[in-house]
């Protein structure tokens, strides 16, 4: 499994957890998921 796939998988898991009605203080899971998705999307450019 490539690093890009792992980053996308982490983003998906964070989005699913963010959609649950579990309160998380001081840490926005949806924002973290967006950051991981953006990092995965840009991974080929970063590593080239």
N, C-alpha and C positions, 0 to 999 in steps of 0.2 A: 504494500500500500504506500503510495507516494505521500510526501509531506503535504501537498496541496489537498489530497483527499482527507487526510487527518484533520486539517484545519477546517474544511467544510463540514466534516462530521462533528467536530466540536461546536461549530456555529449552529448546526441543526439541533444538537442536544441542548444547548443554551436557550435557543428559541422555544423549544418544547417546555423546558423547565420554567422559562419566563411566563409562559401562557398559563401555568398552573396557579391556582389561588393561594400560593404560599408567600407570605411576606418576607422579603429579604431587605434588611436595613443597610443603607449606605452603599449598596452595590446594585447597579441597574443591569440585570442579566440581558435584557434586550439590547442595550447599548454594547455590552461585551460581545454578544453574538454578532452584531453588525460589524464590529471591529475585526472579529475573526473571519467573517465572510469577506470583508474587504481585503484582509491580508491574504486569504486563500486565492482571491481573484487576481491579486497583484503578484503572487508568488513567482510566476515565470519571469516577470520583469525584474523582480528583486534579485533572483538567483542567476540571471543571465550575465 
